[in-house]
Amino acid sequence: MRLAHWSTHFGWLALGFYLGIYIPLFLLGTNWLQRGLKLPVPIAAAISWTGGELIRAYGLSGFSVVMIAQSQLNWLPFVQIADLQGAYLISFVIVFICGCGYLLTLRIMAHARGAPICGTMAGYYLPALGITSVLMAVLSYGHHRIDQLQTADEPLVTLALMQGATDTQFGLSIDESTRQLQQQLNSYLDRSAAAVANHAVDVVVWPESAFSYYADYIGDQEITAVPQNLPFIHDFDTDHFRHHVDLQRRSFSSLIQQALHTIRGGNNELPVSLMVGCETDEIRGDRIHRYNAALSISRDGRVEQRYFKNHLVMFGEYIPGGSWFPWLYNLIPNVQNMEAGTEHTVFEINGVRFAPSICFESTVPHLIRGSVLRMTEQSKMPDVLINFTNDGWFWGSEILDHHFRCNVLRAIEMRKPVLVSANTGISTWVDRIGNIREKSGKRVEDTIIAQVGKSSVESIYLRYGDILAWTCLALLAIAWIRRRNFDVTEQQE
């Protein structure tokens, strides 16, 4: 994360320090659970680690990347339990097995030092039994679920997922920036047209921010005032601003029509629609509200649905307290003053419902689950999860791999296929058991053709949520209270 701009070195160091705190906290929590609740090491360690991962998923706006569960995604039967209690259950099982292995190692070392084996038979058998029984149960469930869900849904929609290869760069001149945008636009158009010409494509998908040549203005049709928080030129009068917005709206609409015409190779009878990532500016009175958006554009060029990103990236899309102290945006470079959306929506194509997310939203398990659950409760259960992302900030570094692994976990947790259209990677098509059907490389232009259909499968995790993780956190709190009371009693004595 330190590559796009020198100032992000500070964020890189802060993140490393923040994540490093969780290791001593894990050890401390394990100690509390052992002493306060008299739990054996494997169970205490598993509870402490899982509770810490839940805190990390909510703390500082949420960071569920590099969870221990992501280390086992190549072992498909093992990770199928994610549909029961999410990635937290995988982490719980891994740490429990490691705890049993730790006890078994202690017994073996004690025997090597001359301790009689008869005195440690239970110490051998119980950890070994714990490892064996848990692994057998997890793998049996995994193979059962894979057999159940192996049959793919009948494909109803064919999508062309576009991947760009534009690294985020700062300090470009206006001419250089405009030239880069034009080259990026031409590349997406050419490759989209090639995909439509060679495949029976229903939808072409572009990544986050890829359709940002003109602003997508919505809101008040009659401009009566210049917004007080205008993010660019401040010397507009009302007439000039009205003209600017009108020009942008017409240009944006024209761009959509031109894009569809080019993608169809001039044959406007082809039933091809678009899903794109762009910035949307909503004008309401004397305020302008900026959103990171994903748009579903119909075959005739109408914007049918907009999804506004709900979960913004701190110090990337907003500064905490920036709405009360706008001058903060002058102190910290390259931070956009975005607003979070509040609605969940689905994009529907040929009867198939797509639940959109943008960028790192797909790294936060409870966020994706909450979105799918709300749509399900409104009788709009999504069939497919689709993520629009621009990971050009990271210049092909390992964060792209971590983001990719989060997307695979979301597919298993929700039992829904996951599609990702990413700038610089990693674009992918993952099925509902976590099989990687297609995957792009990093920092290369690529096109993935994916076929998906309707899905009525619901997971237990979708219905009941993070019961295990919250229980672990509650047990940690109880253990801390009991340990604290015990320390107070000892001091009094």
C-alpha positions as CSV (number, residue, x, y, z in Angstrom):
1,M,0.0,0.0,0.0
2,R,3.0,2.3,0.1
3,L,3.7,2.4,-3.6
4,A,1.2,4.9,-5.1
5,H,2.3,8.0,-3.1
6,W,5.0,8.7,-0.6
7,S,2.5,9.7,2.1
8,T,1.0,6.2,2.1
9,H,4.2,5.0,3.8
10,F,2.7,6.3,7.0
11,G,-0.5,4.3,6.5
12,W,1.6,1.2,5.8
13,L,3.5,1.6,9.0
14,A,0.3,2.4,11.0
15,L,-1.4,-0.7,9.6
16,G,1.6,-2.9,10.4
17,F,1.6,-1.6,14.0
18,Y,-2.2,-2.0,14.3
19,L,-2.2,-5.6,13.1
20,G,0.9,-6.4,15.2
21,I,-1.1,-5.5,18.4
22,Y,-3.4,-8.5,17.9
23,I,-0.6,-11.1,18.6
24,P,0.1,-10.1,22.2
25,L,-3.7,-9.5,22.7
26,F,-4.3,-13.1,21.5
27,L,-1.8,-14.4,24.0
28,L,-3.3,-12.3,26.8
29,G,-6.8,-13.4,25.9
30,T,-5.7,-17.0,25.9
31,N,-4.3,-16.5,29.4
32,W,-7.5,-14.9,30.6
33,L,-9.6,-17.8,29.3
34,Q,-7.3,-20.4,30.9
35,R,-7.2,-18.8,34.3
36,G,-10.6,-17.2,34.4
37,L,-12.7,-19.9,32.9
38,K,-10.3,-22.9,33.3
39,L,-10.4,-23.8,29.6
40,P,-7.8,-26.0,28.1
41,V,-5.2,-24.4,25.8
42,P,-6.7,-25.5,22.4
43,I,-10.2,-24.1,23.2
44,A,-8.9,-21.0,24.9
45,A,-6.6,-20.2,22.0
46,A,-9.3,-20.8,19.4
47,I,-11.7,-18.5,21.3
48,S,-9.2,-15.8,21.8
49,W,-8.1,-15.7,18.2
50,T,-11.6,-15.8,16.8
51,G,-12.7,-13.0,19.1
52,G,-9.7,-10.9,18.0
53,E,-10.7,-11.4,14.3
54,L,-14.2,-10.2,15.1
55,I,-12.8,-7.1,16.7
56,R,-10.6,-6.5,13.7
57,A,-13.6,-6.9,11.4
58,Y,-15.4,-3.9,13.1
59,G,-12.5,-1.9,14.6
60,L,-11.3,1.2,12.7
61,S,-14.0,0.7,10.1
62,G,-13.2,-3.0,9.6
63,F,-10.2,-4.8,8.2
64,S,-10.8,-8.5,7.6
65,V,-7.9,-9.0,5.2
66,V,-5.1,-11.6,6.1
67,M,-7.5,-13.7,8.3
68,I,-6.0,-17.1,9.1
69,A,-8.8,-18.8,7.3
70,Q,-7.5,-17.5,4.0
71,S,-4.4,-19.6,4.3
72,Q,-6.4,-22.8,3.6
73,L,-8.4,-21.8,0.5
74,N,-6.4,-24.3,-1.7
75,W,-7.9,-27.1,0.5
76,L,-11.5,-26.9,-0.7
77,P,-13.0,-29.7,1.5
78,F,-11.6,-28.0,4.6
79,V,-13.0,-24.6,4.0
80,Q,-16.6,-25.6,3.2
81,I,-17.5,-25.1,6.8
82,A,-17.5,-21.3,6.1
83,D,-21.1,-21.7,5.1
84,L,-21.9,-22.5,8.7
85,Q,-20.2,-19.7,10.6
86,G,-18.2,-17.9,8.1
87,A,-14.4,-17.6,7.9
88,Y,-14.4,-17.3,11.7
89,L,-15.2,-21.0,12.0
90,I,-12.3,-21.9,9.8
91,S,-10.0,-19.8,11.9
92,F,-11.4,-21.4,15.1
93,V,-10.7,-24.9,13.8
94,I,-7.2,-24.1,12.6
95,V,-6.2,-22.6,16.0
96,F,-7.8,-25.4,17.9
97,I,-5.8,-28.0,15.9
98,C,-2.6,-26.0,16.4
99,G,-3.4,-25.9,20.2
100,C,-3.8,-29.6,20.2
101,G,-0.5,-30.0,18.3
102,Y,1.2,-27.7,20.8
103,L,0.1,-29.9,23.7
104,L,1.1,-33.1,21.9
105,T,4.5,-31.5,21.2
106,L,5.0,-30.7,24.9
107,R,4.2,-34.4,25.8
108,I,6.7,-35.7,23.2
109,M,9.4,-33.3,24.4
110,A,8.7,-34.3,28.0
111,H,9.1,-37.9,27.1
112,A,12.3,-37.2,25.3
113,R,13.7,-35.6,28.5
114,G,13.0,-38.9,30.4
115,A,9.4,-38.4,31.7
116,P,7.7,-41.8,32.0
117,I,5.2,-42.3,29.2
118,C,2.6,-44.0,31.4
119,G,2.2,-40.7,33.2
120,T,1.5,-38.8,30.1
121,M,-0.8,-41.2,28.1
122,A,-3.8,-38.9,28.4
123,G,-1.6,-36.1,27.3
124,Y,-0.8,-38.1,24.1
125,Y,-4.3,-39.4,23.4
126,L,-6.5,-36.3,24.1
127,P,-4.7,-33.9,21.7
128,A,-4.3,-36.6,19.1
129,L,-8.0,-37.4,19.4
130,G,-8.9,-33.7,19.2
131,I,-6.9,-33.2,16.0
132,T,-8.3,-36.5,14.4
133,S,-11.9,-36.1,15.3
134,V,-12.2,-32.4,14.3
135,L,-10.4,-33.0,11.0
136,M,-12.6,-36.0,10.2
137,A,-15.8,-34.0,11.0
138,V,-14.7,-30.9,9.0
139,L,-13.5,-32.9,5.9
140,S,-16.6,-35.2,6.0
141,Y,-18.8,-32.1,5.9
142,G,-16.7,-30.5,3.2
143,H,-16.9,-33.5,0.9
144,H,-20.6,-33.8,1.5
145,R,-21.3,-30.1,0.6
146,I,-19.1,-30.3,-2.5
147,D,-21.0,-33.3,-3.7
148,Q,-24.3,-31.5,-3.0
149,L,-23.4,-28.3,-4.8
150,Q,-21.1,-29.6,-7.5
151,T,-23.8,-29.3,-10.2
152,A,-23.7,-25.8,-11.7
153,D,-26.8,-23.6,-12.1
154,E,-28.1,-23.4,-15.7
155,P,-26.4,-20.4,-17.2
156,L,-28.8,-17.6,-18.0
157,V,-26.4,-14.6,-18.3
158,T,-23.0,-14.4,-20.0
159,L,-20.7,-11.6,-18.8
160,A,-17.5,-10.2,-20.1
161,L,-15.5,-9.0,-17.1
162,M,-12.9,-6.4,-18.1
163,Q,-9.6,-5.9,-16.4
164,G,-7.5,-2.8,-16.8
165,A,-3.8,-2.3,-16.1
166,T,-3.5,1.3,-15.1
167,D,-1.5,2.0,-11.9
168,T,-2.7,4.9,-9.8
169,Q,-0.3,7.8,-10.3
170,F,-0.1,11.2,-8.7
171,G,1.5,14.4,-10.0
172,L,0.4,14.0,-13.6
173,S,-0.4,17.2,-15.5
174,I,-3.9,17.8,-16.7
175,D,-2.8,16.8,-20.3
176,E,-1.1,13.6,-19.0
177,S,-4.2,12.7,-16.9
178,T,-6.6,13.3,-19.8
179,R,-4.4,11.3,-22.2
180,Q,-4.3,8.4,-19.7
181,L,-8.1,8.5,-19.2
182,Q,-8.6,8.5,-23.0
183,Q,-6.2,5.5,-23.5
184,Q,-7.9,3.6,-20.7
185,L,-11.4,4.3,-22.2
186,N,-10.2,3.2,-25.7
187,S,-8.7,0.0,-24.3
188,Y,-11.9,-0.9,-22.5
189,L,-14.0,-0.2,-25.6
190,D,-11.8,-2.2,-27.9
191,R,-11.6,-5.2,-25.7
192,S,-15.3,-5.1,-24.9
193,A,-16.1,-5.0,-28.6
194,A,-13.8,-8.0,-29.1
195,A,-15.5,-9.9,-26.3
196,V,-19.0,-9.2,-27.8
197,A,-17.9,-10.2,-31.3
198,N,-16.4,-13.5,-30.1
199,H,-19.0,-14.6,-27.5
200,A,-22.7,-14.3,-26.9
201,V,-22.3,-11.7,-24.2
202,D,-25.3,-10.3,-22.4
203,V,-23.4,-7.9,-20.1
204,V,-20.0,-6.1,-20.3
205,V,-18.6,-5.2,-16.8
206,W,-16.0,-2.5,-16.2
207,P,-14.1,-2.0,-12.9
208,E,-14.5,0.7,-10.2
209,S,-13.9,4.2,-11.6
210,A,-13.4,3.0,-15.1
211,F,-16.3,5.0,-16.6
212,S,-15.2,8.3,-15.2
213,Y,-14.4,10.3,-18.3
214,Y,-17.4,12.5,-17.5
215,A,-19.2,13.0,-14.1
216,D,-22.5,11.3,-13.5
217,Y,-24.7,14.1,-12.1
218,I,-28.0,13.3,-10.6
219,G,-30.4,15.1,-8.2
220,D,-31.9,18.5,-8.7
221,Q,-32.8,19.1,-12.4
222,E,-33.2,22.8,-11.7
223,I,-30.0,24.3,-10.4
224,T,-30.8,27.2,-8.0
225,A,-27.5,27.7,-6.3
226,V,-23.8,26.8,-6.5
227,P,-23.1,24.1,-4.0
228,Q,-21.1,25.4,-1.0
229,N,-18.9,22.3,-0.9
230,L,-18.0,22.2,-4.6
231,P,-14.9,20.0,-4.8
232,F,-13.3,21.8,-7.8
233,I,-13.6,25.3,-9.2
234,H,-15.0,27.7,-6.7
235,D,-15.6,30.9,-8.7
236,F,-18.7,29.6,-10.6
237,D,-21.8,31.7,-10.5
238,T,-25.2,29.9,-10.7
239,D,-25.6,30.3,-14.4
240,H,-22.1,28.9,-15.1
241,F,-22.6,26.0,-12.8
242,R,-25.9,25.2,-14.3
243,H,-24.3,25.2,-17.7
244,H,-21.5,23.0,-16.5
245,V,-23.8,20.4,-15.0
246,D,-26.0,20.4,-18.1
247,L,-23.0,19.8,-20.3
248,Q,-21.7,17.0,-18.1
249,R,-25.1,15.3,-18.0
250,R,-25.4,15.4,-21.8
251,S,-21.8,14.3,-22.3
252,F,-22.2,11.4,-19.9
253,S,-25.4,10.3,-21.7
254,S,-23.7,10.6,-25.0
255,L,-20.7,8.6,-23.7
256,I,-23.0,5.7,-22.7
257,Q,-24.6,5.7,-26.2
258,Q,-21.2,5.8,-27.9
259,A,-19.8,3.1,-25.7
260,L,-22.8,0.7,-26.4
261,H,-22.5,1.5,-30.1
262,T,-18.8,0.7,-30.2
263,I,-19.1,-2.4,-28.0
264,R,-21.8,-3.8,-30.3
265,G,-19.6,-3.2,-33.3
266,G,-22.2,-0.8,-34.8
267,N,-25.0,-3.4,-34.6
268,N,-27.4,-1.7,-32.1
269,E,-29.7,-4.7,-32.3
270,L,-27.4,-6.8,-30.2
271,P,-28.9,-7.2,-26.7
272,V,-25.8,-6.1,-24.7
273,S,-26.0,-4.0,-21.5
274,L,-23.3,-2.5,-19.3
275,M,-22.3,-2.6,-15.6
276,V,-19.7,0.1,-14.8
277,G,-17.9,1.8,-11.9
278,C,-17.9,5.6,-11.8
279,E,-18.2,8.6,-9.6
280,T,-21.7,10.0,-9.1
281,D,-22.4,13.5,-7.9
282,E,-25.8,14.2,-6.4
283,I,-26.9,17.9,-6.2
284,R,-29.4,18.7,-3.4
285,G,-30.0,22.4,-2.9
286,D,-26.7,24.1,-2.0
287,R,-24.8,20.8,-1.3
288,I,-23.2,18.3,-3.6
289,H,-22.9,14.7,-2.5
290,R,-20.2,12.6,-4.0
291,Y,-20.5,8.8,-4.2
292,N,-18.3,5.9,-5.4
293,A,-20.9,4.2,-7.5
294,A,-21.6,1.1,-9.7
295,L,-24.2,1.5,-12.4
296,S,-26.4,-0.9,-14.3
297,I,-27.0,0.5,-17.8
298,S,-29.8,-1.0,-19.9
299,R,-29.5,-2.1,-23.6
300,D,-31.0,1.2,-24.7
301,G,-28.6,3.3,-22.6
302,R,-30.7,4.1,-19.6
303,V,-29.1,4.0,-16.1
304,E,-31.5,1.5,-14.5
305,Q,-29.9,1.1,-11.1
306,R,-27.2,2.8,-9.1
307,Y,-25.4,1.3,-6.1
308,F,-23.5,3.7,-3.9
309,K,-20.6,2.3,-1.9
310,N,-21.7,1.8,1.7
311,H,-18.4,1.1,3.4
312,L,-15.8,3.7,2.6
313,V,-12.0,3.4,2.9
314,M,-10.6,5.6,5.7
315,F,-8.0,8.1,4.5
316,G,-8.7,7.0,0.9
317,E,-12.3,8.1,0.4
318,Y,-12.9,10.1,3.6
319,I,-11.1,11.5,6.7
320,P,-12.8,10.8,10.0
321,G,-14.3,14.1,11.2
322,G,-13.9,15.7,7.8
323,S,-17.6,16.5,7.5
324,W,-17.2,18.7,10.7
325,F,-13.7,20.0,9.9
326,P,-13.4,20.3,6.1
327,W,-10.0,21.9,6.3
328,L,-8.6,18.4,7.2
329,Y,-8.8,17.6,3.5
330,N,-6.3,20.4,2.8
331,L,-3.8,18.8,5.2
332,I,-3.9,15.2,3.9
333,P,-3.3,14.8,0.2
334,N,-5.2,12.6,-2.3
335,V,-8.2,11.9,-0.1
336,Q,-11.5,12.2,-1.8
337,N,-14.4,13.6,0.2
338,M,-16.9,10.8,-0.5
339,E,-20.1,10.0,1.2
340,A,-21.3,6.6,2.1
341,G,-24.4,5.1,0.5
342,T,-27.2,3.7,2.7
343,E,-29.2,1.5,0.4
344,H,-28.6,-2.1,-0.8
345,T,-29.7,-2.9,-4.3
346,V,-29.6,-5.6,-6.9
347,F,-28.9,-5.4,-10.6
348,E,-31.2,-7.7,-12.5
349,I,-30.3,-9.1,-16.0
350,N,-32.5,-11.8,-17.7
351,G,-34.0,-12.7,-14.3
352,V,-30.7,-13.2,-12.6
353,R,-30.0,-10.9,-9.6
354,F,-26.5,-9.5,-8.9
355,A,-25.6,-8.0,-5.6
356,P,-22.9,-5.3,-6.2
357,S,-20.1,-4.3,-3.9
358,I,-17.2,-1.9,-4.6
359,C,-13.5,-2.3,-3.8
360,F,-12.7,-3.5,-0.2
361,E,-16.4,-4.0,0.7
362,S,-15.9,-7.6,-0.2
363,T,-13.2,-8.0,2.4
364,V,-15.7,-7.4,5.2
365,P,-17.8,-10.6,5.8
366,H,-20.7,-9.1,7.9
367,L,-21.1,-6.3,5.3
368,I,-21.7,-8.7,2.4
369,R,-23.8,-11.0,4.5
370,G,-25.9,-8.0,5.7
371,S,-26.5,-6.8,2.1
372,V,-27.5,-10.3,0.9
373,L,-29.7,-10.8,3.9
374,R,-31.6,-7.5,3.5
375,M,-32.2,-8.3,-0.2
376,T,-33.4,-11.8,0.7
377,E,-35.8,-10.4,3.3
378,Q,-37.3,-8.1,0.6
379,S,-37.8,-11.2,-1.7
380,K,-34.9,-10.1,-3.9
381,M,-32.4,-12.7,-2.9
382,P,-29.3,-12.2,-5.1
383,D,-28.1,-15.1,-7.3
384,V,-24.6,-13.7,-7.8
385,L,-22.2,-11.4,-6.0
386,I,-20.3,-9.0,-8.2
387,N,-17.4,-6.8,-7.1
388,F,-16.1,-3.7,-8.9
389,T,-12.6,-2.7,-7.8
390,N,-9.7,-0.5,-8.6
391,D,-6.6,-2.0,-7.0
392,G,-4.3,0.2,-9.1
393,W,-3.3,1.9,-5.8
394,F,-1.2,-1.2,-4.9
395,W,0.9,-1.6,-8.1
396,G,0.5,-5.4,-8.2
397,S,1.6,-6.0,-4.6
398,E,0.4,-8.8,-2.3
399,I,-2.8,-6.9,-1.2
400,L,-4.3,-8.0,-4.5
401,D,-3.8,-11.7,-3.5
402,H,-5.4,-11.0,-0.1
403,H,-8.4,-9.2,-1.7
404,F,-8.8,-12.1,-4.1
405,R,-8.9,-14.6,-1.3
406,C,-11.5,-12.6,0.5
407,N,-13.7,-12.9,-2.6
408,V,-13.3,-16.6,-2.6
409,L,-14.4,-16.8,1.0
410,R,-17.5,-14.7,0.3
411,A,-18.5,-17.2,-2.4
412,I,-18.4,-20.1,0.1
413,E,-20.0,-18.2,2.9
414,M,-23.0,-17.0,0.9
415,R,-23.1,-20.0,-1.5
416,K,-23.2,-17.6,-4.4
417,P,-20.9,-17.3,-7.4
418,V,-18.6,-14.3,-7.1
419,L,-17.5,-12.2,-10.1
420,V,-14.8,-9.5,-9.9
421,S,-13.9,-6.9,-12.5
422,A,-10.7,-5.3,-11.3
423,N,-8.3,-2.7,-12.5
424,T,-4.8,-4.2,-12.3
425,G,-6.3,-7.5,-10.9
426,I,-7.3,-9.8,-9.7
427,S,-10.4,-10.3,-11.8
428,T,-12.1,-13.7,-11.3
429,W,-15.1,-16.0,-11.6
430,V,-15.5,-18.2,-8.5
431,D,-18.3,-20.7,-8.1
432,R,-20.4,-21.3,-5.0
433,I,-18.1,-24.0,-3.6
434,G,-15.0,-21.9,-4.0
435,N,-13.7,-23.4,-7.3
436,I,-11.8,-20.8,-9.2
437,R,-13.3,-21.0,-12.7
438,E,-11.3,-18.2,-14.2
439,K,-8.6,-15.9,-12.8
440,S,-6.6,-13.1,-14.3
441,G,-3.0,-12.1,-13.6
442,K,-1.8,-8.8,-12.1
443,R,-1.2,-5.6,-13.9
444,V,-2.3,-7.0,-17.3
445,E,-5.2,-6.2,-19.5
446,D,-7.5,-9.2,-19.5
447,T,-11.1,-10.4,-20.2
448,I,-12.9,-13.1,-18.4
449,I,-16.1,-14.7,-19.9
450,A,-18.3,-15.9,-17.1
451,Q,-21.7,-17.7,-17.2
452,V,-24.0,-17.6,-14.2
453,G,-27.7,-18.4,-13.5
454,K,-30.3,-18.3,-10.8
455,S,-29.5,-19.8,-7.4
456,S,-31.8,-20.6,-4.5
457,V,-29.2,-22.0,-2.2
458,E,-29.1,-20.3,1.3
459,S,-26.3,-20.9,3.8
460,I,-26.7,-21.2,7.5
461,Y,-24.2,-18.4,7.9
462,L,-26.4,-16.1,5.8
463,R,-29.4,-16.9,8.0
464,Y,-27.8,-16.8,11.4
465,G,-24.6,-14.7,11.1
466,D,-21.6,-14.6,13.4
467,I,-23.0,-16.5,16.4
468,L,-19.6,-18.2,17.0
469,A,-17.5,-15.1,16.7
470,W,-19.7,-13.1,19.0
471,T,-19.9,-15.9,21.5
472,C,-16.1,-16.0,21.5
473,L,-15.9,-12.3,22.2
474,A,-18.5,-12.6,25.0
475,L,-16.4,-15.4,26.6
476,L,-13.3,-13.2,26.4
477,A,-15.2,-10.4,28.2
478,I,-16.4,-12.8,30.9
479,A,-12.9,-14.2,31.3
480,W,-11.4,-10.7,31.6
481,I,-14.0,-9.8,34.3
482,R,-13.4,-12.9,36.3
483,R,-9.6,-12.6,36.0
484,R,-9.8,-8.9,37.1
485,N,-12.0,-9.8,40.1
486,F,-9.6,-12.6,41.0
487,D,-6.6,-10.1,40.9
488,V,-8.5,-7.7,43.1
489,T,-9.3,-10.4,45.6
490,E,-5.6,-11.5,45.7
491,Q,-4.5,-7.9,46.4
492,Q,-7.0,-7.6,49.2
493,E,-5.7,-10.8,50.8
